[in-house]
Amino acid sequence: QVQLVESGGGLVQAGGSLRLSCAASGRTFSHYVMGWFRQAPGKEREFVAGISTYGDRTNYADSAKGRFTISRVNANNTVYLQMNSLKPEDTAVYYCAANSLYTISTRANRYDYWGQGTQVTVSS
């Protein structure tokens, strides 16, 4: 089992920035593709960004391109999501997820492990 714990969420004004962190347990962090998803009230969970096992490939939702950056430090078992130029529509619970398929998927059901989420609220 892989345990994931997100942190770094909070309240920020539109145009501001936040950096989310996801700390993973275990010694096999580098074996997993990591992704960030978000879910707003009344909406389905959606893909935000993904990163390959060693960080050589990334993928972003159109809504995140140019504003968000996903990265990972395998030695620290940590994946990050730097979010800049935040908009009110970015308000959601953000989830860190891991999959063992070695592909970056935009589908939530392809991921094996999930954190509990961290709330991001962007005020207008």
C-alpha positions as CSV (number, residue, x, y, z in Angstrom):
1,Q,0.0,0.0,0.0
2,V,1.1,3.5,-0.8
3,Q,0.0,6.3,1.5
4,L,-0.3,9.9,0.1
5,V,-0.7,13.1,2.1
6,E,-1.4,16.4,0.5
7,S,-0.6,19.8,2.0
8,G,-0.3,23.4,1.0
9,G,-3.9,24.3,0.2
10,G,-5.6,27.4,1.5
11,L,-7.3,30.6,0.6
12,V,-5.8,32.9,-2.0
13,Q,-6.9,35.8,-4.0
14,A,-7.3,35.6,-7.8
15,G,-4.0,36.0,-9.5
16,G,-2.1,34.6,-6.5
17,S,-0.1,31.4,-6.2
18,L,0.0,28.3,-4.1
19,R,2.3,25.3,-4.0
20,L,0.8,21.9,-3.2
21,S,2.9,19.1,-1.9
22,C,2.2,15.4,-1.8
23,A,4.2,13.2,0.5
24,A,4.3,9.5,-0.2
25,S,5.3,6.7,2.1
26,G,7.4,3.7,1.2
27,R,10.6,3.1,-0.8
28,T,8.9,2.6,-4.2
29,F,7.8,6.1,-5.0
30,S,9.8,6.3,-8.2
31,H,7.9,3.3,-9.5
32,Y,4.7,5.3,-9.7
33,V,3.3,7.8,-12.2
34,M,1.9,10.6,-10.1
35,G,-1.0,12.9,-10.9
36,W,-3.0,15.7,-9.5
37,F,-6.8,15.8,-9.8
38,R,-9.3,18.3,-8.5
39,Q,-13.0,18.1,-7.7
40,A,-15.3,21.1,-7.2
41,P,-18.7,20.9,-5.5
42,G,-21.2,19.4,-7.8
43,K,-18.6,18.5,-10.4
44,E,-16.8,15.4,-11.4
45,R,-13.2,14.8,-10.5
46,E,-11.0,16.1,-13.2
47,F,-7.4,15.6,-14.2
48,V,-5.0,18.6,-13.6
49,A,-1.5,17.3,-14.2
50,G,0.6,14.2,-14.4
51,I,4.2,13.3,-14.3
52,S,6.2,10.2,-15.2
53,T,8.2,8.0,-12.8
54,Y,11.4,10.0,-13.2
55,G,9.9,13.3,-14.2
56,D,11.0,13.2,-17.8
57,R,7.4,13.5,-19.1
58,T,4.5,15.7,-17.9
59,N,1.0,16.2,-19.0
60,Y,-1.4,19.0,-18.2
61,A,-5.1,19.7,-18.6
62,D,-5.8,22.6,-21.0
63,S,-7.0,24.6,-18.0
64,A,-3.6,24.2,-16.3
65,K,-1.2,24.8,-19.1
66,G,0.9,27.8,-18.7
67,R,-0.1,28.3,-15.1
68,F,0.6,25.1,-13.2
69,T,3.8,23.1,-13.0
70,I,4.0,19.5,-11.7
71,S,7.3,18.3,-10.4
72,R,8.7,15.5,-8.2
73,V,11.7,14.8,-6.1
74,N,11.9,11.1,-5.8
75,A,14.6,11.2,-3.1
76,N,12.1,13.0,-0.9
77,N,9.1,10.9,-2.0
78,T,7.4,14.1,-2.8
79,V,5.4,15.5,-5.8
80,Y,4.5,19.2,-6.1
81,L,2.0,21.3,-8.0
82,Q,3.0,24.9,-8.3
83,M,-0.1,26.9,-9.2
84,N,0.3,30.5,-10.4
85,S,-2.2,33.0,-11.7
86,L,-5.0,31.3,-9.9
87,K,-8.6,31.9,-10.9
88,P,-11.8,31.4,-8.9
89,E,-12.7,28.5,-11.2
90,D,-9.6,26.7,-9.7
91,T,-11.4,26.4,-6.4
92,A,-11.6,22.7,-5.6
93,V,-10.3,19.9,-3.4
94,Y,-7.0,18.9,-5.0
95,Y,-6.0,15.2,-4.8
96,C,-2.7,13.5,-5.3
97,A,-2.8,10.1,-6.9
98,A,-0.4,7.4,-7.9
99,N,-0.7,4.7,-10.5
100,S,1.5,1.6,-11.3
101,L,0.8,1.5,-15.0
102,Y,3.8,3.6,-16.1
103,T,1.5,5.8,-18.2
104,I,0.2,9.3,-17.5
105,S,-3.6,8.9,-17.6
106,T,-6.2,11.6,-17.5
107,R,-8.7,9.1,-16.1
108,A,-9.1,9.0,-12.3
109,N,-10.0,5.3,-12.4
110,R,-6.5,4.5,-13.7
111,Y,-4.9,5.5,-10.5
112,D,-4.4,3.1,-7.7
113,Y,-3.8,5.3,-4.6
114,W,-5.2,8.6,-3.5
115,G,-4.6,11.1,-0.8
116,Q,-7.3,12.7,1.3
117,G,-7.2,16.0,-0.6
118,T,-6.4,19.6,0.3
119,Q,-8.8,22.5,-0.2
120,V,-7.9,25.3,-2.5
121,T,-10.1,28.3,-2.5
122,V,-9.5,31.3,-4.8
123,S,-11.5,34.4,-4.1
124,S,-12.4,37.0,-6.7
